[in-house]
Amino acid sequence: MDSIIQNIAIYALPVIFAITLHEAAHGYVAKHFGDLTAYTQGRVSLNPIRHIDPLGTIILPVVTLILGGILFGWAKPVPVNFSALRNPKQDMLWVALAGPGANLFMAFLWGFVIKLGLGLPESNLSDPMILMGEAGIKINVILMVLNLLPLPPLDGGRVAVSLLPHRMADSFAKIEPYGFMILVLLLVTGVLGAVIGPFIGFTIQMVVWFFGFET
């Protein structure tokens, strides 16, 4: 029980920021390209409270953390009116990539947290910093790789729709209503972990290499 509580304490901030700032990034980039939908609803904000979904941001990550396997969760999706973008098909690409890009950026920020922790004398502060930094790298890389899967409505699906020719993009976008069910099926059958696991491992190793951490 103590280890579960300790894990939840270590992962709490990294999970909340990874999930919610991912969504905020979509809103910031959408606003940049002309869609003010998220901005007018107060969703272009770094305040995690504005993006938290009780089930997806808190309950489900805790359950998956306890049960093991791929940490899974979501925030309240930031509303994006793609037709309001100045160049909808082109700008969709950058709006979609903003979320995974934010996760990659945060993974490196958590790497700096580890670096700071390693530079401090061993104490009640340094050890939690290192553990929280490790959790931050892990969860951000998982969310980045997961969201880059080419499956609507994931960000990778939006990227695919942006890059495909119009007719193919329209056909591919019709998968979106079934995307979440497909994702859950892939998760429970273990296919999801087998597909994204190598990419997660490679990206984590890239961050480790960048900071010169020992593996």
N, C-alpha and C positions, 0 to 999 in steps of 0.2 A: 504493500500500500504506500509506504514511504517513497519508494522508487517511482511510483506512478505520479504522486504529487510533485516530486522533484522534477520529473520530465515535463509535466504540465507547466510548472513554474519557469523552466528553462525555455520551453517552446512558445509560451504565451505571446510575448511581444514580437518575436520573429514571425509567427504565423499571422497575427493581426495585421502587422505592417505589410507583410508580403502580399496578402490577399487584398487589403483595402487600397494600398497605394498603387497596386496593379490597375485597379478600376479608376482611381483618380487620374492616372496617366492617360487613360483613354479620353477622359473628359478634357484634360488640358490640350491634348493634340487636336481633338475635334473642334474645340474653341478656336485654336490657331488656324484651322482650315475653314472656319466660317459657320460651324454648327454651334449655336448657343444653347441647345436644349439642356445639356447637363449643367451649364453655368447658371441658367435661370432657375434650376431646381436645387441650387446650392451644392452640387456634386463635384464641382471643380474645386476641391479642397483637400488639403493634406491631413485634415482631422479624421482619424479612423472611424470615429463614432458615426459620421455621416454615411459611411459605406458598409457598416457591419450588418450582416444578416445573421440573426441569432442561431439558426440551424446550420447554415453553411460556413460561417466564420468561427463559431464557438463550439456547438455541440458535435458536429461531424468530425472536425479535426481532433477533438478530444477523444472521441470514440475510436477513430482510426489510429491515433497515437497509442491508445491502450491495447488495441487488438494487434497492432503491428501492420506491416505492409506499407503501401504507398500512402503517404499523408494526403488526404483529400479534403477539399473544401472550396468555398466560393464566397464572394461578397455580393451585395446588391448590385446587379449589373448597372453600369452607368448608361443612361439613355443616350443613344446616338441616332440622329436623323440623317442617314447617309445622303438623302436627296438634298439636304441643306448644305452639304459640303460644296466648295467651289468647283471641284472636279471630282464628283462622287466616286467613280470607279478607281481613279488614281489615288485620291486622298484616303480612301478606305484602307489601302495598304499601310499607310503610316499610322492611322488611328489604331489599326489592329496590332501593329508591331510595338506600339507604345507600351502596352501592358507587359509583354515578355521582356522588352528592353528595360523597363523599370525593375523587373525582378533580377535581371543580370546586374544592373547597377547596384541594387541592394545587396546582392551576393558579395560583390567586391567591398561594399561598405562594411559588411559583417566580417570580412577578411581583415579589415583595418582594426576592428574591435578585438579580434584575436591577437593581432600584432601588438596592440596596446596592452592587452592582458598579459602577454608573454613578457612584455617589457617591465611589468610591475613585479615587486617582490611577491612571492607566493603568499596569498592571504585569502580572507573571506570575500574579497572583491575580485581578485584576479581570476580565480578558478571559475566563478559564475560567468565572468566576461568571456572567457575562452569557450566554455560550454555553450553559452548563448550565441556566440559568434559561429561556432560549428553548426548549431541548429539553424541559424539564419542563412548560412550558405546552402545547407541541404534543402530547406523548404523553398527557398527562392529558385534554386536550380530545378527542383521538381516541378514547381508551378510554371516556370518558363518553358521547359521541355514539353510538359503536358499541354499547355495552351498553344504550342506551335504545331500540334497534330493537325493535319489537313482535314478537319472534320467540322463542318458548321454545327453549332454556332461558336466553336472555339476560334481563337484568334488566327490559328493556322488555316482554318476554313475560310475566314474573311480574306486572308492573304491570297489563297487559291482563287477565290471569286474575283479578286482584283486583277490577278495576272492572267486568268483564262480568257479566251475570246468570248464575246458577249453571249453567243448562243450556248456554249458549253458552261459558262458561268451561271446563266439562268437555270440550266438543268441541275447543275451541282448544288446551287443554293436551295433547291427544293428538298434536299436532305435535312435541312435545318430543324424542322419539327421533330425529327426522329433522332437528332444528334445526341441528346442527353441519354436516351435509352440505349443507343449503341455504345456510348461511353461506359455506362454502368455495366452493360453486358461484357464488354472487354475487360473491365475491372474485376468482376466476380469470377470470370473464367481464367484469369491470370495472363491473358494475352496482352493486356495493357502494360503490365510490368515487364514482360518479355520484350516488348517493342521499344519502350522508352528507357528501360533500365540502362542499356549501354550508352545512350546519349547523356543520361544523368551522370553516370560514372565518369565519362570523358570530360564533361563540363566542370564537375567538381575537381577533377585532377588538374584542369586548366587553371582554376582559381588557386589551388594548392601550389602549383608550379609558379604562378605569378608572385606569390608572397614568399616562396621559398620555404614553405612549411614541410616538415618531415612527415611522411606517410607511414 
